[in-house]
């Protein structure tokens, strides 16, 4: 499932989240559920193309409280639509 972030950090800021809650974070990936990550990344690519992000985009996953994870459900952020530079923070 993908939807626009309610507090966007870039002109394009879309959240990708599995419909079924089987993981709280990347730390919960197992061989049995790892294929879901690949499917999410394919969806990210499709949406990036449809959003016209031909100059590039960033995909972010916050894993754990020190990384800023505030929702205990695996999700990814797609950000683009502007030059974000090399630095992540």
C-alpha positions in Angstrom: 0.0 0.0 0.0 1.3 3.5 -0.8 0.1 6.9 0.2 1.4 10.5 0.4 2.9 11.5 3.7 0.8 14.0 5.7 3.9 16.0 6.6 6.0 15.8 3.4 9.8 16.4 3.7 10.2 16.7 -0.1 7.9 17.7 -3.1 7.3 13.9 -3.5 7.0 12.0 -0.2 5.2 8.7 -0.4 5.0 6.0 2.3 5.1 2.3 1.4 3.7 -0.1 3.9 2.7 -3.8 3.7 -1.1 -4.3 4.1 -0.5 -7.2 6.4 1.4 -6.5 9.6 4.0 -9.2 9.9 7.0 -7.0 10.8 7.6 -4.1 13.1 10.9 -3.2 11.5 13.7 -4.5 9.3 15.0 -6.4 12.3 12.1 -8.7 11.9 12.9 -9.9 8.4 13.2 -13.7 8.0 13.8 -15.9 5.0 10.1 -16.6 5.1 9.0 -12.9 4.6 12.0 -11.5 2.8 10.3 -11.6 -0.6 7.9 -8.9 0.6 10.8 -6.4 0.8 11.6 -7.1 -2.9 7.9 -6.5 -3.8 7.9 -3.3 -1.9 11.0 -2.1 -3.7 9.5 -2.9 -7.1 6.4 -0.8 -6.1 8.8 2.0 -5.0 10.4 1.9 -8.5 7.0 1.9 -10.3 5.7 4.9 -8.3 9.0 6.8 -8.7 8.7 6.4 -12.5 5.0 7.5 -12.4 5.9 10.5 -10.3 8.5 11.6 -12.8 11.6 11.2 -10.5 13.9 10.5 -13.5 16.7 12.6 -11.8 16.7 10.4 -8.8 15.0 9.7 -5.5 15.8 8.5 -1.9 14.3 5.5 -0.1 14.5 5.7 3.7 13.6 3.1 6.4 13.9 4.1 10.0 14.7 1.0 12.1 14.4 1.5 15.9 14.0 4.4 18.1 17.5 5.8 17.7 16.8 6.0 13.9 13.6 7.9 14.6 11.1 5.0 14.0 7.8 6.2 15.6 5.5 3.6 14.1 5.9 -0.1 14.9 5.0 -1.3 11.4 7.6 -1.8 8.7 7.4 1.1 6.2 9.6 2.9 3.6 9.7 6.6 2.6 10.1 7.6 -1.0 11.4 11.2 -1.3 12.2 13.1 -4.5 11.3 16.0 -6.7 14.3 18.1 -5.6 18.1 17.9 -5.3 18.6 16.5 -1.8 22.4 16.5 -2.0 24.7 13.8 -0.7 24.1 14.1 3.0 21.3 12.1 4.5 20.9 14.2 7.7 
